[in-house]
């Protein structure tokens, strides 16, 4: 059974109260692996019927970083920023159709980690993928952050 991951209120990708955001919900399906299913409307398009490349990049970035977020049993929420991301846009990502977003954790070190993000189309074909290098957000920031005020929690469906 997939385990729901927290959402926030204002994040562009997962913020449930962000009127311009994607409002994606993520689920951990195995250690170091997450998924999100989404249908994007035309307001996120570049060309008619095609999701904008920047939106694709944001989704791949979020999926990859979330795959590392709860991958370490010794840490409760590993917050990281993306230091490097290499994207391969394979095919047009369609609006108005079911997409599957997958994040997979790679090698994890003390302060850095690798991850992968993938977007699959309605027929299961790989449409876009990214390799990420992630770096821990400094402890001084995470220790002083008020996650409750950002609405960081698991919300009912």
Helices and strands as residue ranges (DSSP letters): E 3-4, E 27-30, E 33-39, G 42-44, H 53-69, E 80-89, E 98-108, E 112-120, E 126-136, H 139-144
